[in-house]
Amino acid sequence: MMSGQIIAGASPVQAVQFQLLVLFLLLTTASITSIMLGFLSYPTIFNKRMQIVRGK
């Protein structure tokens, strides 16, 4: 996206700002997804005595 904006004639500073925005959005999405996955899978992985449940 950044190189496309620069080739199209946009300001390089503005192109870098948009590229950083996209980078931070992707990092935030990955972080939120991993946290949600951890919380949602926690009850199926551990029992009430905090022991790992083996597969059947």
mmCIF file of the N, C-alpha and C atoms, coordinates in Angstrom:
data_MODEL
# 
_entry.id   MODEL 
# 
loop_
_atom_site.group_PDB 
_atom_site.id 
_atom_site.type_symbol 
_atom_site.label_atom_id 
_atom_site.label_alt_id 
_atom_site.label_comp_id 
_atom_site.label_asym_id 
_atom_site.label_entity_id 
_atom_site.label_seq_id 
_atom_site.pdbx_PDB_ins_code 
_atom_site.Cartn_x 
_atom_site.Cartn_y 
_atom_site.Cartn_z 
_atom_site.occupancy 
_atom_site.B_iso_or_equiv 
_atom_site.pdbx_formal_charge 
_atom_site.auth_seq_id 
_atom_site.auth_comp_id 
_atom_site.auth_asym_id 
_atom_site.auth_atom_id 
_atom_site.pdbx_PDB_model_num 
ATOM 1   N N  . MET A 1 1  ? 0.831   -1.173  0.000  1.00 0.00 ? 1  MET A N  1 
ATOM 2   C CA . MET A 1 1  ? 0.000   0.000   0.000  1.00 0.00 ? 1  MET A CA 1 
ATOM 3   C C  . MET A 1 1  ? 0.878   1.241   0.000  1.00 0.00 ? 1  MET A C  1 
ATOM 4   N N  . MET A 1 2  ? 1.942   1.207   0.761  1.00 0.00 ? 2  MET A N  1 
ATOM 5   C CA . MET A 1 2  ? 2.792   2.386   0.877  1.00 0.00 ? 2  MET A CA 1 
ATOM 6   C C  . MET A 1 2  ? 3.441   2.724   -0.468 1.00 0.00 ? 2  MET A C  1 
ATOM 7   N N  . SER A 1 3  ? 3.985   1.712   -1.123 1.00 0.00 ? 3  SER A N  1 
ATOM 8   C CA . SER A 1 3  ? 4.642   1.989   -2.406 1.00 0.00 ? 3  SER A CA 1 
ATOM 9   C C  . SER A 1 3  ? 3.621   2.432   -3.452 1.00 0.00 ? 3  SER A C  1 
ATOM 10  N N  . GLY A 1 4  ? 2.414   1.886   -3.409 1.00 0.00 ? 4  GLY A N  1 
ATOM 11  C CA . GLY A 1 4  ? 1.379   2.307   -4.344 1.00 0.00 ? 4  GLY A CA 1 
ATOM 12  C C  . GLY A 1 4  ? 0.996   3.756   -4.148 1.00 0.00 ? 4  GLY A C  1 
ATOM 13  N N  . GLN A 1 5  ? 0.919   4.179   -2.903 1.00 0.00 ? 5  GLN A N  1 
ATOM 14  C CA . GLN A 1 5  ? 0.596   5.580   -2.638 1.00 0.00 ? 5  GLN A CA 1 
ATOM 15  C C  . GLN A 1 5  ? 1.723   6.497   -3.101 1.00 0.00 ? 5  GLN A C  1 
ATOM 16  N N  . ILE A 1 6  ? 2.951   6.077   -2.881 1.00 0.00 ? 6  ILE A N  1 
ATOM 17  C CA . ILE A 1 6  ? 4.092   6.921   -3.275 1.00 0.00 ? 6  ILE A CA 1 
ATOM 18  C C  . ILE A 1 6  ? 4.154   7.020   -4.797 1.00 0.00 ? 6  ILE A C  1 
ATOM 19  N N  . ILE A 1 7  ? 3.936   5.893   -5.493 1.00 0.00 ? 7  ILE A N  1 
ATOM 20  C CA . ILE A 1 7  ? 3.945   5.913   -6.955 1.00 0.00 ? 7  ILE A CA 1 
ATOM 21  C C  . ILE A 1 7  ? 2.808   6.789   -7.485 1.00 0.00 ? 7  ILE A C  1 
ATOM 22  N N  . ALA A 1 8  ? 1.673   6.779   -6.797 1.00 0.00 ? 8  ALA A N  1 
ATOM 23  C CA . ALA A 1 8  ? 0.529   7.582   -7.229 1.00 0.00 ? 8  ALA A CA 1 
ATOM 24  C C  . ALA A 1 8  ? 0.716   9.067   -6.946 1.00 0.00 ? 8  ALA A C  1 
ATOM 25  N N  . GLY A 1 9  ? 1.730   9.414   -6.164 1.00 0.00 ? 9  GLY A N  1 
ATOM 26  C CA . GLY A 1 9  ? 2.020   10.822  -5.941 1.00 0.00 ? 9  GLY A CA 1 
ATOM 27  C C  . GLY A 1 9  ? 1.662   11.342  -4.565 1.00 0.00 ? 9  GLY A C  1 
ATOM 28  N N  . ALA A 1 10 ? 1.304   10.466  -3.643 1.00 0.00 ? 10 ALA A N  1 
ATOM 29  C CA . ALA A 1 10 ? 0.975   10.917  -2.291 1.00 0.00 ? 10 ALA A CA 1 
ATOM 30  C C  . ALA A 1 10 ? 2.256   11.262  -1.533 1.00 0.00 ? 10 ALA A C  1 
ATOM 31  N N  . SER A 1 11 ? 2.093   11.964  -0.461 1.00 0.00 ? 11 SER A N  1 
ATOM 32  C CA . SER A 1 11 ? 3.225   12.323  0.387  1.00 0.00 ? 11 SER A CA 1 
ATOM 33  C C  . SER A 1 11 ? 3.810   11.056  1.021  1.00 0.00 ? 11 SER A C  1 
ATOM 34  N N  . PRO A 1 12 ? 5.142   10.893  1.005  1.00 0.00 ? 12 PRO A N  1 
ATOM 35  C CA . PRO A 1 12 ? 5.741   9.710   1.624  1.00 0.00 ? 12 PRO A CA 1 
ATOM 36  C C  . PRO A 1 12 ? 5.442   9.586   3.117  1.00 0.00 ? 12 PRO A C  1 
ATOM 37  N N  . VAL A 1 13 ? 5.350   10.708  3.805  1.00 0.00 ? 13 VAL A N  1 
ATOM 38  C CA . VAL A 1 13 ? 5.054   10.683  5.237  1.00 0.00 ? 13 VAL A CA 1 
ATOM 39  C C  . VAL A 1 13 ? 3.638   10.146  5.467  1.00 0.00 ? 13 VAL A C  1 
ATOM 40  N N  . GLN A 1 14 ? 2.697   10.589  4.661  1.00 0.00 ? 14 GLN A N  1 
ATOM 41  C CA . GLN A 1 14 ? 1.330   10.109  4.779  1.00 0.00 ? 14 GLN A CA 1 
ATOM 42  C C  . GLN A 1 14 ? 1.251   8.624   4.414  1.00 0.00 ? 14 GLN A C  1 
ATOM 43  N N  . ALA A 1 15 ? 2.007   8.187   3.412  1.00 0.00 ? 15 ALA A N  1 
ATOM 44  C CA . ALA A 1 15 ? 2.015   6.777   3.022  1.00 0.00 ? 15 ALA A CA 1 
ATOM 45  C C  . ALA A 1 15 ? 2.557   5.906   4.151  1.00 0.00 ? 15 ALA A C  1 
ATOM 46  N N  . VAL A 1 16 ? 3.607   6.377   4.810  1.00 0.00 ? 16 VAL A N  1 
ATOM 47  C CA . VAL A 1 16 ? 4.178   5.622   5.934  1.00 0.00 ? 16 VAL A CA 1 
ATOM 48  C C  . VAL A 1 16 ? 3.188   5.574   7.096  1.00 0.00 ? 16 VAL A C  1 
ATOM 49  N N  . GLN A 1 17 ? 2.485   6.661   7.349  1.00 0.00 ? 17 GLN A N  1 
ATOM 50  C CA . GLN A 1 17 ? 1.498   6.680   8.427  1.00 0.00 ? 17 GLN A CA 1 
ATOM 51  C C  . GLN A 1 17 ? 0.384   5.668   8.169  1.00 0.00 ? 17 GLN A C  1 
ATOM 52  N N  . PHE A 1 18 ? -0.092  5.596   6.934  1.00 0.00 ? 18 PHE A N  1 
ATOM 53  C CA . PHE A 1 18 ? -1.128  4.611   6.616  1.00 0.00 ? 18 PHE A CA 1 
ATOM 54  C C  . PHE A 1 18 ? -0.589  3.190   6.743  1.00 0.00 ? 18 PHE A C  1 
ATOM 55  N N  . GLN A 1 19 ? 0.659   2.977   6.320  1.00 0.00 ? 19 GLN A N  1 
ATOM 56  C CA . GLN A 1 19 ? 1.248   1.642   6.430  1.00 0.00 ? 19 GLN A CA 1 
ATOM 57  C C  . GLN A 1 19 ? 1.386   1.229   7.894  1.00 0.00 ? 19 GLN A C  1 
ATOM 58  N N  . LEU A 1 20 ? 1.790   2.144   8.758  1.00 0.00 ? 20 LEU A N  1 
ATOM 59  C CA . LEU A 1 20 ? 1.886   1.843   10.185 1.00 0.00 ? 20 LEU A CA 1 
ATOM 60  C C  . LEU A 1 20 ? 0.512   1.587   10.792 1.00 0.00 ? 20 LEU A C  1 
ATOM 61  N N  . LEU A 1 21 ? -0.494  2.313   10.335 1.00 0.00 ? 21 LEU A N  1 
ATOM 62  C CA . LEU A 1 21 ? -1.855  2.078   10.810 1.00 0.00 ? 21 LEU A CA 1 
ATOM 63  C C  . LEU A 1 21 ? -2.299  0.657   10.480 1.00 0.00 ? 21 LEU A C  1 
ATOM 64  N N  . VAL A 1 22 ? -2.046  0.225   9.252  1.00 0.00 ? 22 VAL A N  1 
ATOM 65  C CA . VAL A 1 22 ? -2.415  -1.134  8.856  1.00 0.00 ? 22 VAL A CA 1 
ATOM 66  C C  . VAL A 1 22 ? -1.630  -2.155  9.676  1.00 0.00 ? 22 VAL A C  1 
ATOM 67  N N  . LEU A 1 23 ? -0.348  -1.910  9.902  1.00 0.00 ? 23 LEU A N  1 
ATOM 68  C CA . LEU A 1 23 ? 0.475   -2.823  10.700 1.00 0.00 ? 23 LEU A CA 1 
ATOM 69  C C  . LEU A 1 23 ? -0.069  -2.961  12.118 1.00 0.00 ? 23 LEU A C  1 
ATOM 70  N N  . PHE A 1 24 ? -0.399  -1.841  12.748 1.00 0.00 ? 24 PHE A N  1 
ATOM 71  C CA . PHE A 1 24 ? -0.920  -1.890  14.114 1.00 0.00 ? 24 PHE A CA 1 
ATOM 72  C C  . PHE A 1 24 ? -2.302  -2.529  14.173 1.00 0.00 ? 24 PHE A C  1 
ATOM 73  N N  . LEU A 1 25 ? -3.117  -2.329  13.150 1.00 0.00 ? 25 LEU A N  1 
ATOM 74  C CA . LEU A 1 25 ? -4.424  -2.982  13.113 1.00 0.00 ? 25 LEU A CA 1 
ATOM 75  C C  . LEU A 1 25 ? -4.272  -4.495  13.018 1.00 0.00 ? 25 LEU A C  1 
ATOM 76  N N  . LEU A 1 26 ? -3.330  -4.965  12.205 1.00 0.00 ? 26 LEU A N  1 
ATOM 77  C CA . LEU A 1 26 ? -3.097  -6.401  12.091 1.00 0.00 ? 26 LEU A CA 1 
ATOM 78  C C  . LEU A 1 26 ? -2.556  -6.986  13.401 1.00 0.00 ? 26 LEU A C  1 
ATOM 79  N N  . LEU A 1 27 ? -1.640  -6.280  14.045 1.00 0.00 ? 27 LEU A N  1 
ATOM 80  C CA . LEU A 1 27 ? -1.096  -6.748  15.314 1.00 0.00 ? 27 LEU A CA 1 
ATOM 81  C C  . LEU A 1 27 ? -2.169  -6.774  16.404 1.00 0.00 ? 27 LEU A C  1 
ATOM 82  N N  . THR A 1 28 ? -3.021  -5.768  16.425 1.00 0.00 ? 28 THR A N  1 
ATOM 83  C CA . THR A 1 28 ? -4.097  -5.725  17.411 1.00 0.00 ? 28 THR A CA 1 
ATOM 84  C C  . THR A 1 28 ? -5.077  -6.865  17.189 1.00 0.00 ? 28 THR A C  1 
ATOM 85  N N  . THR A 1 29 ? -5.428  -7.123  15.935 1.00 0.00 ? 29 THR A N  1 
ATOM 86  C CA . THR A 1 29 ? -6.346  -8.209  15.619 1.00 0.00 ? 29 THR A CA 1 
ATOM 87  C C  . THR A 1 29 ? -5.761  -9.557  16.017 1.00 0.00 ? 29 THR A C  1 
ATOM 88  N N  . ALA A 1 30 ? -4.474  -9.761  15.735 1.00 0.00 ? 30 ALA A N  1 
ATOM 89  C CA . ALA A 1 30 ? -3.834  -11.024 16.106 1.00 0.00 ? 30 ALA A CA 1 
ATOM 90  C C  . ALA A 1 30 ? -3.782  -11.186 17.627 1.00 0.00 ? 30 ALA A C  1 
ATOM 91  N N  . SER A 1 31 ? -3.517  -10.108 18.341 1.00 0.00 ? 31 SER A N  1 
ATOM 92  C CA . SER A 1 31 ? -3.451  -10.176 19.804 1.00 0.00 ? 31 SER A CA 1 
ATOM 93  C C  . SER A 1 31 ? -4.823  -10.490 20.401 1.00 0.00 ? 31 SER A C  1 
ATOM 94  N N  . ILE A 1 32 ? -5.839  -9.796  19.940 1.00 0.00 ? 32 ILE A N  1 
ATOM 95  C CA . ILE A 1 32 ? -7.188  -10.035 20.459 1.00 0.00 ? 32 ILE A CA 1 
ATOM 96  C C  . ILE A 1 32 ? -7.643  -11.456 20.143 1.00 0.00 ? 32 ILE A C  1 
ATOM 97  N N  . THR A 1 33 ? -7.322  -11.938 18.939 1.00 0.00 ? 33 THR A N  1 
ATOM 98  C CA . THR A 1 33 ? -7.708  -13.299 18.562 1.00 0.00 ? 33 THR A CA 1 
ATOM 99  C C  . THR A 1 33 ? -7.025  -14.336 19.437 1.00 0.00 ? 33 THR A C  1 
ATOM 100 N N  . SER A 1 34 ? -5.738  -14.165 19.714 1.00 0.00 ? 34 SER A N  1 
ATOM 101 C CA . SER A 1 34 ? -5.041  -15.144 20.544 1.00 0.00 ? 34 SER A CA 1 
ATOM 102 C C  . SER A 1 34 ? -5.527  -15.114 21.990 1.00 0.00 ? 34 SER A C  1 
ATOM 103 N N  . ILE A 1 35 ? -5.853  -13.938 22.505 1.00 0.00 ? 35 ILE A N  1 
ATOM 104 C CA . ILE A 1 35 ? -6.386  -13.848 23.866 1.00 0.00 ? 35 ILE A CA 1 
ATOM 105 C C  . ILE A 1 35 ? -7.761  -14.513 23.947 1.00 0.00 ? 35 ILE A C  1 
ATOM 106 N N  . MET A 1 36 ? -8.620  -14.246 22.965 1.00 0.00 ? 36 MET A N  1 
ATOM 107 C CA . MET A 1 36 ? -9.945  -14.868 22.957 1.00 0.00 ? 36 MET A CA 1 
ATOM 108 C C  . MET A 1 36 ? -9.838  -16.380 22.808 1.00 0.00 ? 36 MET A C  1 
ATOM 109 N N  . LEU A 1 37 ? -8.941  -16.843 21.964 1.00 0.00 ? 37 LEU A N  1 
ATOM 110 C CA . LEU A 1 37 ? -8.755  -18.278 21.790 1.00 0.00 ? 37 LEU A CA 1 
ATOM 111 C C  . LEU A 1 37 ? -8.298  -18.934 23.082 1.00 0.00 ? 37 LEU A C  1 
ATOM 112 N N  . GLY A 1 38 ? -7.413  -18.272 23.804 1.00 0.00 ? 38 GLY A N  1 
ATOM 113 C CA . GLY A 1 38 ? -6.960  -18.801 25.084 1.00 0.00 ? 38 GLY A CA 1 
ATOM 114 C C  . GLY A 1 38 ? -8.079  -18.896 26.101 1.00 0.00 ? 38 GLY A C  1 
ATOM 115 N N  . PHE A 1 39 ? -8.883  -17.838 26.209 1.00 0.00 ? 39 PHE A N  1 
ATOM 116 C CA . PHE A 1 39 ? -9.984  -17.854 27.173 1.00 0.00 ? 39 PHE A CA 1 
ATOM 117 C C  . PHE A 1 39 ? -11.069 -18.855 26.800 1.00 0.00 ? 39 PHE A C  1 
ATOM 118 N N  . LEU A 1 40 ? -11.348 -19.000 25.505 1.00 0.00 ? 40 LEU A N  1 
ATOM 119 C CA . LEU A 1 40 ? -12.416 -19.897 25.086 1.00 0.00 ? 40 LEU A CA 1 
ATOM 120 C C  . LEU A 1 40 ? -12.002 -21.367 25.146 1.00 0.00 ? 40 LEU A C  1 
ATOM 121 N N  . SER A 1 41 ? -10.714 -21.651 24.943 1.00 0.00 ? 41 SER A N  1 
ATOM 122 C CA . SER A 1 41 ? -10.275 -23.044 24.955 1.00 0.00 ? 41 SER A CA 1 
ATOM 123 C C  . SER A 1 41 ? -9.835  -23.506 26.348 1.00 0.00 ? 41 SER A C  1 
ATOM 124 N N  . TYR A 1 42 ? -9.675  -22.588 27.268 1.00 0.00 ? 42 TYR A N  1 
ATOM 125 C CA . TYR A 1 42 ? -9.224  -22.925 28.616 1.00 0.00 ? 42 TYR A CA 1 
ATOM 126 C C  . TYR A 1 42 ? -10.106 -23.954 29.314 1.00 0.00 ? 42 TYR A C  1 
ATOM 127 N N  . PRO A 1 43 ? -11.436 -23.813 29.306 1.00 0.00 ? 43 PRO A N  1 
ATOM 128 C CA . PRO A 1 43 ? -12.276 -24.800 30.016 1.00 0.00 ? 43 PRO A CA 1 
ATOM 129 C C  . PRO A 1 43 ? -12.205 -26.206 29.425 1.00 0.00 ? 43 PRO A C  1 
ATOM 130 N N  . THR A 1 44 ? -11.950 -26.339 28.149 1.00 0.00 ? 44 THR A N  1 
ATOM 131 C CA . THR A 1 44 ? -11.876 -27.676 27.560 1.00 0.00 ? 44 THR A CA 1 
ATOM 132 C C  . THR A 1 44 ? -10.512 -28.314 27.738 1.00 0.00 ? 44 THR A C  1 
ATOM 133 N N  . ILE A 1 45 ? -9.488  -27.539 28.006 1.00 0.00 ? 45 ILE A N  1 
ATOM 134 C CA . ILE A 1 45 ? -8.142  -28.089 28.166 1.00 0.00 ? 45 ILE A CA 1 
ATOM 135 C C  . ILE A 1 45 ? -7.874  -28.498 29.609 1.00 0.00 ? 45 ILE A C  1 
ATOM 136 N N  . PHE A 1 46 ? -8.398  -27.742 30.578 1.00 0.00 ? 46 PHE A N  1 
ATOM 137 C CA . PHE A 1 46 ? -8.138  -28.012 31.990 1.00 0.00 ? 46 PHE A CA 1 
ATOM 138 C C  . PHE A 1 46 ? -9.426  -28.400 32.716 1.00 0.00 ? 46 PHE A C  1 
ATOM 139 N N  . ASN A 1 47 ? -9.289  -29.276 33.725 1.00 0.00 ? 47 ASN A N  1 
ATOM 140 C CA . ASN A 1 47 ? -10.447 -29.627 34.542 1.00 0.00 ? 47 ASN A CA 1 
ATOM 141 C C  . ASN A 1 47 ? -10.478 -28.735 35.786 1.00 0.00 ? 47 ASN A C  1 
ATOM 142 N N  . LYS A 1 48 ? -11.375 -29.024 36.730 1.00 0.00 ? 48 LYS A N  1 
ATOM 143 C CA . LYS A 1 48 ? -11.532 -28.155 37.901 1.00 0.00 ? 48 LYS A CA 1 
ATOM 144 C C  . LYS A 1 48 ? -10.325 -28.186 38.829 1.00 0.00 ? 48 LYS A C  1 
ATOM 145 N N  . ARG A 1 49 ? -9.521  -29.257 38.752 1.00 0.00 ? 49 ARG A N  1 
ATOM 146 C CA . ARG A 1 49 ? -8.333  -29.352 39.594 1.00 0.00 ? 49 ARG A CA 1 
ATOM 147 C C  . ARG A 1 49 ? -7.078  -28.827 38.891 1.00 0.00 ? 49 ARG A C  1 
ATOM 148 N N  . MET A 1 50 ? -7.291  -28.088 37.806 1.00 0.00 ? 50 MET A N  1 
ATOM 149 C CA . MET A 1 50 ? -6.219  -27.487 37.011 1.00 0.00 ? 50 MET A CA 1 
ATOM 150 C C  . MET A 1 50 ? -5.262  -28.538 36.416 1.00 0.00 ? 50 MET A C  1 
ATOM 151 N N  . GLN A 1 51 ? -5.815  -29.657 36.030 1.00 0.00 ? 51 GLN A N  1 
ATOM 152 C CA . GLN A 1 51 ? -5.045  -30.708 35.373 1.00 0.00 ? 51 GLN A CA 1 
ATOM 153 C C  . GLN A 1 51 ? -5.407  -30.715 33.890 1.00 0.00 ? 51 GLN A C  1 
ATOM 154 N N  . ILE A 1 52 ? -4.419  -31.014 33.060 1.00 0.00 ? 52 ILE A N  1 
ATOM 155 C CA . ILE A 1 52 ? -4.661  -31.062 31.632 1.00 0.00 ? 52 ILE A CA 1 
ATOM 156 C C  . ILE A 1 52 ? -5.489  -32.292 31.300 1.00 0.00 ? 52 ILE A C  1 
ATOM 157 N N  . VAL A 1 53 ? -6.544  -32.105 30.547 1.00 0.00 ? 53 VAL A N  1 
ATOM 158 C CA . VAL A 1 53 ? -7.434  -33.186 30.139 1.00 0.00 ? 53 VAL A CA 1 
ATOM 159 C C  . VAL A 1 53 ? -6.848  -33.849 28.894 1.00 0.00 ? 53 VAL A C  1 
ATOM 160 N N  . ARG A 1 54 ? -6.663  -35.163 28.958 1.00 0.00 ? 54 ARG A N  1 
ATOM 161 C CA . ARG A 1 54 ? -6.118  -35.877 27.805 1.00 0.00 ? 54 ARG A CA 1 
ATOM 162 C C  . ARG A 1 54 ? -7.217  -36.138 26.789 1.00 0.00 ? 54 ARG A C  1 
ATOM 163 N N  . GLY A 1 55 ? -6.834  -36.230 25.539 1.00 0.00 ? 55 GLY A N  1 
ATOM 164 C CA . GLY A 1 55 ? -7.795  -36.534 24.470 1.00 0.00 ? 55 GLY A CA 1 
ATOM 165 C C  . GLY A 1 55 ? -8.342  -37.931 24.592 1.00 0.00 ? 55 GLY A C  1 
ATOM 166 N N  . LYS A 1 56 ? -9.499  -38.169 23.995 1.00 0.00 ? 56 LYS A N  1 
ATOM 167 C CA . LYS A 1 56 ? -10.162 -39.468 24.135 1.00 0.00 ? 56 LYS A CA 1 
ATOM 168 C C  . LYS A 1 56 ? -9.751  -40.380 23.066 1.00 0.00 ? 56 LYS A C  1 
# 
